[in-house]
Amino acid sequence: MRNPLPNATYTVDGRFHYTTDGWARTVRLEVDRFDIVGDAFRSRAGHIQSKVNKYGSDLVAGTNKKYEGGHIVGHQFGG
């Protein structure tokens, strides 16, 4: 989801329920079912993933930590 509102709950594809806090950060996810989905129902946005990776990497720059981005719901489940 791009530009979520603060203090909101969104339902995506009828089974993923995302809740945001006052800063519009995802703080909760509830999933009705974890079914493996076919390629036609999977979505990736490489340009967005690159931006998030750069942002996360910049946050840990100068430390001995490495940014490990991840998905709340795995790609194979339609996340």
N, C-alpha and C positions, 0 to 999 in steps of 0.2 A: 504494500500500500504506500502510495506516495502522499506526503503531506497530510497525515492523519490529524484529526482534531484532538485536543486534550480532553481527558475525562469522558471518553466515549467507548462504546463497544461496537465492533463491526463483525458481521457474519459474512464469511466468504465461502462461496460454493455450497452454502447450506450446511456446512459441517465444521468449519474453522471459526472460532469465536475469539477475536482479539480484543483486549481491553487496554486502553492507554491511561497514563497518569496525567497529572496537571501540566507536564512538559511534553505531552504527546508521545512519550516513550511507551513501547509495548511492555506491559508489566505482567500480563496474564494471557495464556492461551489455553482454550479448552477445545478438544477435538472430539467429535461424536464417534468417528471411526477412523482407523488407519488401514486403508485399502491401497494396495499398490495399483498405480494408474498407468495407463499406456502413454507412450511418447506424445501423442496428440493432446494430452491433458496436462502436460508439464510445461512450465514456462521459465525462461531464464532471460535476464536482461544484463548482458555482459558489461555495458557501459555503466550501469548502476552498481554492479558488483565491483567494478574497478574504482569507482568513486568512494564507495564504502571502505574498500581495502586501503586506499590512500589515506582516508580520514583516520581509520584505526591505526595504521602504521605511524602516522604523524603524532598521534596521541602518546605512543610509547617510544618515540624517538629519543635517543639519549639515555635510555634505560637498558637493562639487560633482558628486557621482555620482548616477546614477539607477538604481534597481533594475530590472533587466530579467529578469523571470521567464521560464522557458521549460520546454519538455517535453524529456525525454531522448529519447523516441520521439514523433514527431509524431502528432497526433490522427487524421490520415488513414490511419495505419498501425495504428490500434487502441491507441495509446499513451495 
